[in-house]
Amino acid sequence: MKNWFAFLVASLLLISNTIMAQDNTARVLVLIHSDHGGTYELAKEIAKGIESGKTVKAVIKQVRTSADPKLKDIPVATVDELPTYDGIAFGSPVYFGNISTGMSEFFSKTVDLWTNHSLEGMPATVFMSAGSGAGKELALQSFWNSLAVHGMVLVSNGIRGNENIDKNIPQGNSVLGITSPASLKNVERPSKDERYLAELQGKNFAKVALSLKGSFSKKTLAEKPKQKSINDILKEKNIVLPTLPKPVGNYELFSRSGNLVFINQVSLKDGKILNPGKLGVNVNEEQVKEATKQTMLNIIAILKDAVGGDLNKVKKCVQLIGTFNTKDDYTQHASLMNTASDLTVEIFGEKGKHTRNTSGAYSLPVGSSVSIQAIFEVE
């Protein structure tokens, strides 16, 4: 019985120590943008320093893919994963006294993190590589400003390691973070001493990250509901897009300028005009609404062709302009045009909402009772 009790106590102590050891570890992201590998070389030394105490794990990722053979296999980070770490070390080249374009573009995607206070209280440190070394302090300060907006705890490098570096060559030391002036000739960059300073920065940052672990809330973003495919919506609503109409003149079915697609259509169906004529003379309102729906279906079929067959690339219906073949005293054009607007929103949801104009005409091409002009924004 005594042996069994001793075994139980030993087991509980082992489990307790294991849990405590697990709790006394942290994960730090080393997030970089590197043009030609200089920033990546510093990142490896930062990561080495972070992991030197065996209690903090460093993960190196980049903000976007690179074609450089030295960088192409580095995984790319997502904005959503940032709050899951216990600290982040940011690295970037110096661009004209600022952070790089790639790093700036990544920060531009962090608005939701900012509004949700997802990074507040998390420790951060920075390091940079520079062409000439000029503007490094300005660039580091700019980097700090971006992190301060998120409420991150900014960990400086301080006056660290000066006693062990070669004073005969320029070194990229700074109290705000290590840098490396990459363009100096006849000197390997990062230099041996800059690598040493980067390792020290990593060691210092690991201590802070481990100390602050658990002191801030890791507010991850709520997972956004998966957007339903437009093809699935069409199937659910039994909406069948017609085959593409053929131009009957020297023009194209659509014209694209930048991200805008322009389309004009009438109520063609199977090569013939559906419900042709003038409202109140040859056709009634229900027939014109049917022709309006057919016209809008023609437009969406052409739009699908314009985006390579993937209607999910449609970002917004910008504008619809409807013209109807009516008598002079007719005033209910908007009611007719609602058919096209409702169909667009039914298919594209919020992205289908648009500005609109409607009007009447004495006659329309090929006897159609309706003509619609559409402008869409696409990817």
C-alpha positions as CSV (number, residue, x, y, z in Angstrom):
1,M,0.0,0.0,0.0
2,K,2.9,2.3,0.9
3,N,4.6,1.6,-2.4
4,W,1.4,2.3,-4.3
5,F,0.9,5.6,-2.6
6,A,4.5,6.6,-3.3
7,F,4.0,5.7,-7.0
8,L,0.8,7.9,-7.1
9,V,2.6,10.9,-5.6
10,A,5.5,10.5,-8.0
11,S,3.1,10.3,-11.0
12,L,1.3,13.4,-9.9
13,L,4.6,15.3,-9.5
14,L,5.7,14.2,-12.9
15,I,2.4,15.4,-14.5
16,S,2.5,18.7,-12.6
17,N,6.1,19.3,-13.7
18,T,5.2,18.5,-17.3
19,I,2.3,20.9,-17.3
20,M,4.5,23.6,-15.7
21,A,7.1,23.0,-18.4
22,Q,4.5,23.3,-21.1
23,D,3.2,26.5,-19.6
24,N,6.7,27.9,-19.5
25,T,7.2,28.0,-23.3
26,A,6.3,30.6,-25.9
27,R,6.1,30.9,-29.6
28,V,7.5,33.9,-31.5
29,L,6.9,34.7,-35.1
30,V,9.8,36.2,-37.1
31,L,7.9,37.9,-39.9
32,I,9.9,39.3,-42.8
33,H,9.9,40.8,-46.2
34,S,13.2,40.2,-47.9
35,D,14.3,41.3,-51.4
36,H,17.6,39.5,-51.9
37,G,18.1,37.6,-48.7
38,G,19.7,40.2,-46.4
39,T,16.8,40.5,-44.1
40,Y,16.3,36.7,-44.1
41,E,20.0,36.3,-42.9
42,L,19.3,38.6,-40.0
43,A,16.0,36.8,-39.3
44,K,17.9,33.5,-38.9
45,E,20.2,35.1,-36.3
46,I,17.2,36.6,-34.5
47,A,15.5,33.2,-34.5
48,K,18.8,31.6,-33.2
49,G,18.8,34.0,-30.3
50,I,15.1,33.5,-29.5
51,E,15.6,29.7,-29.3
52,S,18.9,29.9,-27.3
53,G,17.2,29.6,-24.0
54,K,15.3,26.4,-25.1
55,T,12.0,27.8,-23.8
56,V,10.9,29.9,-26.8
57,K,10.2,28.6,-30.3
58,A,10.8,30.8,-33.3
59,V,8.9,30.5,-36.5
60,I,10.2,32.3,-39.6
61,K,7.6,33.3,-42.2
62,Q,7.4,36.0,-44.9
63,V,4.6,38.4,-45.9
64,R,4.4,37.3,-49.5
65,T,6.0,34.7,-51.8
66,S,9.3,35.3,-53.4
67,A,10.9,34.0,-56.6
68,D,14.4,34.2,-55.1
69,P,15.7,30.7,-54.7
70,K,16.9,31.5,-51.1
71,L,13.4,32.6,-50.1
72,K,10.9,30.7,-52.2
73,D,10.5,27.9,-49.6
74,I,9.8,30.2,-46.6
75,P,6.1,29.8,-45.7
76,V,3.9,32.8,-46.1
77,A,2.1,34.2,-43.0
78,T,-1.6,35.2,-42.9
79,V,-2.9,38.2,-41.1
80,D,-5.3,36.1,-39.1
81,E,-2.6,34.0,-37.5
82,L,-0.7,37.0,-35.9
83,P,-2.7,37.0,-32.6
84,T,-1.9,33.3,-32.0
85,Y,1.8,34.1,-31.1
86,D,3.4,35.3,-27.9
87,G,5.5,37.9,-29.7
88,I,6.5,39.0,-33.2
89,A,9.9,40.1,-34.5
90,F,9.4,42.1,-37.7
91,G,12.1,42.4,-40.4
92,S,12.1,44.5,-43.5
93,P,14.5,46.2,-46.0
94,V,14.7,50.0,-45.7
95,Y,12.9,51.8,-48.6
96,F,13.7,55.5,-48.7
97,G,13.6,55.8,-44.9
98,N,10.6,53.6,-44.5
99,I,9.5,50.0,-44.4
100,S,9.3,48.0,-47.6
101,T,6.4,48.0,-50.0
102,G,5.8,44.3,-49.3
103,M,5.7,44.9,-45.5
104,S,3.5,48.0,-45.9
105,E,1.0,46.0,-48.0
106,F,0.8,43.4,-45.4
107,F,0.1,45.9,-42.6
108,S,-2.7,47.4,-44.8
109,K,-4.5,44.1,-44.3
110,T,-4.4,44.3,-40.5
111,V,-7.3,46.8,-40.1
112,D,-9.6,44.1,-38.6
113,L,-6.9,43.2,-36.1
114,W,-6.6,46.9,-35.1
115,T,-10.3,47.4,-34.7
116,N,-10.6,44.2,-32.6
117,H,-7.5,45.1,-30.4
118,S,-6.1,41.7,-31.4
119,L,-2.4,42.6,-31.0
120,E,-2.7,45.0,-27.9
121,G,-0.1,44.1,-25.3
122,M,1.8,41.6,-27.5
123,P,5.6,42.3,-27.5
124,A,7.2,43.3,-30.8
125,T,10.7,44.0,-32.0
126,V,12.1,45.2,-35.4
127,F,15.2,44.7,-37.5
128,M,16.0,45.9,-41.0
129,S,18.5,45.7,-43.8
130,A,19.4,48.8,-45.9
131,G,21.2,49.6,-49.1
132,S,23.5,52.4,-47.9
133,G,22.5,52.5,-44.2
134,A,21.2,56.0,-44.7
135,G,17.8,56.6,-43.2
136,K,17.9,53.5,-41.0
137,E,16.8,55.3,-37.8
138,L,14.0,57.0,-39.7
139,A,12.9,53.7,-41.1
140,L,13.0,51.9,-37.7
141,Q,10.9,54.7,-36.2
142,S,8.4,54.4,-39.0
143,F,8.3,50.6,-38.3
144,W,7.7,51.4,-34.6
145,N,4.9,53.8,-35.4
146,S,3.0,51.1,-37.3
147,L,3.3,48.7,-34.4
148,A,2.3,51.4,-31.8
149,V,-1.0,51.9,-33.7
150,H,-1.8,48.2,-32.8
151,G,-0.9,48.8,-29.1
152,M,2.0,46.4,-29.2
153,V,4.7,46.5,-26.5
154,L,7.8,47.8,-28.4
155,V,10.9,46.1,-27.3
156,S,14.1,48.1,-28.1
157,N,17.5,46.6,-28.6
158,G,19.1,49.0,-26.3
159,I,22.9,49.6,-26.1
160,R,23.9,45.9,-26.4
161,G,27.0,44.2,-27.6
162,N,29.0,47.3,-28.5
163,E,32.1,46.0,-26.6
164,N,32.5,43.0,-28.9
165,I,32.1,44.5,-32.3
166,D,34.7,45.7,-34.8
167,K,34.8,49.5,-34.7
168,N,36.9,49.7,-37.9
169,I,34.0,49.0,-40.2
170,P,30.4,50.5,-40.2
171,Q,28.0,48.3,-38.3
172,G,24.3,48.4,-38.4
173,N,23.8,48.7,-34.7
174,S,20.9,50.8,-33.3
175,V,19.1,51.0,-30.0
176,L,15.8,50.5,-31.9
177,G,16.8,47.3,-33.6
178,I,19.7,45.7,-35.5
179,T,20.2,46.8,-39.2
180,S,22.7,45.9,-41.9
181,P,23.9,48.3,-44.6
182,A,24.0,45.9,-47.4
183,S,25.8,48.0,-50.1
184,L,29.2,48.4,-48.4
185,K,31.9,46.8,-50.6
186,N,34.4,44.2,-49.4
187,V,32.4,43.5,-46.3
188,E,30.2,40.5,-45.9
189,R,26.7,41.5,-45.1
190,P,25.3,40.9,-42.6
191,S,28.7,41.1,-41.0
192,K,29.8,38.7,-38.3
193,D,29.2,41.4,-35.7
194,E,25.8,42.2,-37.1
195,R,24.8,38.6,-36.8
196,Y,26.1,38.6,-33.3
197,L,24.0,41.7,-32.4
198,A,20.9,40.1,-34.1
199,E,21.4,37.0,-31.9
200,L,21.6,39.2,-28.8
201,Q,18.4,41.0,-29.9
202,G,16.7,37.6,-30.3
203,K,17.8,36.5,-26.8
204,N,16.6,39.7,-25.2
205,F,13.2,39.6,-27.0
206,A,12.7,35.9,-26.0
207,K,13.0,36.9,-22.3
208,V,10.4,39.6,-22.7
209,A,8.0,37.4,-24.8
210,L,8.2,34.7,-22.2
211,S,7.7,37.1,-19.3
212,L,4.6,38.7,-20.9
213,K,3.1,35.5,-22.1
214,G,-0.5,35.3,-20.8
215,S,-0.6,38.9,-19.8
216,F,-2.5,39.9,-23.0
217,S,-5.6,38.5,-24.6
218,K,-5.1,36.7,-27.9
219,K,-8.1,38.0,-29.7
220,T,-8.3,36.0,-32.9
221,L,-10.7,37.2,-35.5
222,A,-14.0,35.5,-35.8
223,E,-14.0,33.1,-38.7
224,K,-15.9,34.7,-41.6
225,P,-18.7,32.7,-43.0
226,K,-17.8,31.0,-46.2
227,Q,-19.4,32.8,-49.1
228,K,-21.7,30.7,-51.2
229,S,-20.6,30.1,-54.8
230,I,-22.6,32.0,-57.4
231,N,-22.9,28.7,-59.3
232,D,-24.6,27.1,-56.2
233,I,-26.9,30.1,-56.0
234,L,-28.0,29.7,-59.6
235,K,-28.7,26.0,-59.1
236,E,-30.7,26.6,-55.9
237,K,-32.8,29.2,-57.5
238,N,-33.2,27.3,-60.8
239,I,-31.7,30.2,-62.7
240,V,-30.4,29.1,-66.1
241,L,-28.2,31.5,-68.0
242,P,-28.8,31.6,-71.7
243,T,-26.2,31.0,-74.4
244,L,-24.3,34.0,-75.4
245,P,-26.1,36.2,-78.0
246,K,-24.1,37.0,-81.1
247,P,-23.2,40.6,-82.0
248,V,-25.2,41.9,-85.1
249,G,-22.7,44.6,-85.9
250,N,-19.2,45.8,-85.6
251,Y,-19.0,45.7,-81.7
252,E,-18.2,43.4,-78.8
253,L,-20.5,41.8,-76.3
254,F,-18.6,43.5,-73.5
255,S,-15.8,46.0,-73.0
256,R,-13.4,45.8,-70.1
257,S,-11.4,48.8,-68.8
258,G,-9.3,48.0,-65.8
259,N,-11.6,46.3,-63.2
260,L,-14.8,47.6,-64.9
261,V,-16.9,45.6,-67.4
262,F,-19.5,47.4,-69.6
263,I,-22.4,45.5,-71.2
264,N,-25.4,46.6,-73.2
265,Q,-28.2,44.2,-74.1
266,V,-31.8,43.8,-75.4
267,S,-34.3,41.0,-74.9
268,L,-32.9,38.4,-77.3
269,K,-33.9,34.8,-76.6
270,D,-33.0,31.9,-78.9
271,G,-32.0,34.4,-81.6
272,K,-35.3,36.3,-81.5
273,I,-36.6,39.3,-79.6
274,L,-38.8,38.2,-76.7
275,N,-42.1,40.2,-76.5
276,P,-41.2,42.9,-79.0
277,G,-43.2,46.1,-79.3
278,K,-44.3,49.2,-77.5
279,L,-45.8,49.0,-74.0
280,G,-49.5,49.8,-74.1
281,V,-49.7,49.1,-77.8
282,N,-48.3,45.7,-78.6
283,V,-47.3,44.4,-75.2
284,N,-48.4,44.8,-71.6
285,E,-46.4,45.4,-68.4
286,E,-46.1,41.7,-67.5
287,Q,-44.7,40.9,-71.0
288,V,-42.2,43.8,-70.6
289,K,-41.1,42.5,-67.2
290,E,-40.5,39.1,-68.8
291,A,-38.4,40.7,-71.5
292,T,-36.5,42.7,-68.8
293,K,-35.6,39.5,-67.0
294,Q,-34.4,38.0,-70.2
295,T,-32.3,41.0,-70.9
296,M,-30.7,40.9,-67.5
297,L,-30.0,37.1,-67.9
298,N,-28.3,37.9,-71.2
299,I,-26.1,40.5,-69.4
300,I,-25.1,38.1,-66.6
301,A,-24.3,35.4,-69.2
302,I,-22.0,37.8,-71.0
303,L,-20.5,38.9,-67.6
304,K,-19.7,35.3,-66.9
305,D,-17.8,35.1,-70.1
306,A,-16.0,38.4,-69.3
307,V,-14.6,36.9,-66.0
308,G,-13.5,33.7,-67.5
309,G,-16.5,31.7,-66.5
310,D,-16.2,32.5,-62.7
311,L,-19.0,34.8,-61.5
312,N,-17.4,34.7,-58.0
313,K,-14.9,37.2,-59.4
314,V,-17.7,39.9,-59.6
315,K,-17.0,42.4,-56.8
316,K,-20.0,44.7,-57.4
317,C,-22.8,45.7,-59.7
318,V,-22.0,49.4,-60.1
319,Q,-24.9,50.7,-62.2
320,L,-27.9,49.6,-64.3
321,I,-29.6,51.9,-66.8
322,G,-32.9,50.7,-68.2
323,T,-34.7,52.2,-71.2
324,F,-38.2,51.1,-72.2
325,N,-40.2,51.4,-75.3
326,T,-43.3,53.3,-74.0
327,K,-45.9,55.8,-74.9
328,D,-45.3,59.5,-74.0
329,D,-47.7,59.5,-71.0
330,Y,-46.2,56.3,-69.3
331,T,-44.5,56.9,-65.9
332,Q,-44.0,53.5,-64.2
333,H,-40.6,52.8,-65.7
334,A,-39.1,52.1,-62.3
335,S,-41.5,49.3,-61.6
336,L,-40.5,47.6,-64.8
337,M,-36.8,48.0,-64.0
338,N,-37.2,46.4,-60.6
339,T,-37.3,43.1,-62.3
340,A,-33.7,43.5,-63.4
341,S,-32.5,44.9,-60.1
342,D,-34.2,42.2,-58.0
343,L,-32.6,39.5,-60.2
344,T,-29.2,41.0,-59.8
345,V,-29.4,41.2,-56.0
346,E,-30.9,37.7,-55.9
347,I,-27.8,36.3,-57.6
348,F,-25.0,38.5,-56.2
349,G,-26.5,39.5,-52.8
350,E,-25.0,42.7,-51.3
351,K,-22.6,42.9,-54.2
352,G,-25.6,43.1,-56.6
353,K,-26.9,46.4,-55.1
354,H,-26.3,49.3,-57.5
355,T,-27.2,52.8,-58.6
356,R,-29.9,52.9,-61.3
357,N,-31.6,55.1,-63.9
358,T,-34.7,54.3,-66.0
359,S,-36.3,56.2,-68.9
360,G,-38.7,55.7,-71.8
361,A,-38.0,55.9,-75.5
362,Y,-40.1,56.3,-78.6
363,S,-38.5,53.2,-80.1
364,L,-35.6,50.8,-79.4
365,P,-33.3,48.7,-81.6
366,V,-34.7,45.5,-83.3
367,G,-38.1,46.2,-81.8
368,S,-37.1,45.3,-78.3
369,S,-39.4,46.6,-75.5
370,V,-36.4,47.1,-73.2
371,S,-32.7,47.9,-73.4
372,I,-30.3,47.7,-70.4
373,Q,-26.8,49.1,-69.9
374,A,-24.8,47.5,-67.0
375,I,-21.4,48.3,-65.3
376,F,-19.8,45.7,-63.1
377,E,-16.6,45.8,-61.0
378,V,-14.6,42.6,-61.2
379,E,-11.4,41.1,-59.9
